[in-house]
Amino acid sequence: MQTCHGARAGELDTPHGTVPTPVFLPVGSQATVKTLTSEELRDIGFSMVLANTYHLYLRPGIDVIEKMGGLHRFMAWDGAILTDSGGYQVFSLAPLCRVSDEGVTFRSHIDGSEHFLTPELAVNYQEALGADIIMVLDECPAYDDSPEKVRKAVDRTHRWAERCLKARKPHDQSLYAIVQGAIYPELRRRSAEQLTALDFPGYAIGGLSIGESKEVMWATVEETAVLLPENKPRYLMGVGSPEDIVEGVARGIDIFDSALPTRVARNGALFTGQGRRNIRNAAFSLVEEPVDPECDCYTCRNFSAAYLSHLFRSDEILGLRLATVHNLRFISNLVNRIRNAILDGTYNAFRDDFLAGYRTTDERTRFEQKRKWLRERGT
């Protein structure tokens, strides 16, 4: 591993290849990154994706995927896969969940049927899927929960992590723990100390980017990251806007995932070096250049901003695909530039230059977008 003022460049060895870090994982909750094929993901530059155990358990079923030869074969993806355990749904689908020390009872957001998930089952399901990196079952409290409620979630997360370790079968999958604690430094420290004592091969920081301000989020990341082993991967869950990847790497984060790049693409928001651009705006209707002249993606090499604007304003499906290709290629290129800057020893200069030119989405808009997304997911 090579470092540059806290930023880290290394490699993850997985059963499906070596993954350079820092790395961003496109989200394919249901064994698909929306609108794209696995081959297209490879061509864009990704070597690892994320899938969600809870969603795959409901549809098509863990047994179906296992019978089909495992998740890699099922989705025709030969790269690495990380699966979330379903713990995030304890937060995002809270009205449909009942949590006890034994596990979580979910009411399906699809048909209302009830299902019970324990730490042991979470591990067993992910092993059956055949993911390269699997996650413990955790309890993700809301950022504004009381300290007492968060403390109980931290202690339950620790007990569940112990049970996940005991349930794990000998194989080459890596099981990562998840540090919780909301926005309380003393509870984050408590969680980190409890989990690092169990000596997991990797550690995630969960329970952030769920409503707290950016200032609070980064303060929490800084306070938590330094508590984690330097020689093991650090994964910041659910964070993946361009500016957040740049800031997260500066604080020692190695792995990121988020549905944001693909979600905003489908809504017509395209990344550029100056920030997001709403391709639906009439101002793009006569622009002959690509939306980002500096981008080398398939979309920008072949189509004008005017054409993309036409597709979105006409509700053509191709627009969703082309926008998704662009946003993911933008992220892939950004992560490559970040890694090169770390290896060159110039990361601080890169970070300052990028953030000086990139116009971020304001906090109020970001909160509204997040709330809308959560409502659409059944909350």
Buried (B, 14 or more C-beta within 10 A) or exposed (E): EEBBEBBBBBEBEBBBEEBBBBBBBBBBBBBBBBBBBBEBBEBBBBBBBBBBBBBBBBEBEBEEBBEEEBBBEBBEBEBBBBBBBBBBBBBBBBEBBEBEEEBBBBBBBEEEEEBEBBBBBBBBBBBBBBBBBBBBBBBBBBBEBEEEBBBBBBBBBBEBBBBBBEBBEEEEBBBBBBBBBBBBBEBBBBBBEBBBEEEBEBBBBBBBBBBBEBEBBBBBBBBBBEBBBEEBBBBBBBBBBBBBBBBBBBBBBBBBBBBBBBBBBBBBBBBBBEBBBBBBBEEBBEBEEBBBEEBEBBBBEEBBBBBBBBBBBEEEEBBBBBBBBBBBBBBBBBBEEBBEBBEEEBBBEBBEEBBEEBEBBEEEEBBEBBEEBBEEEBB
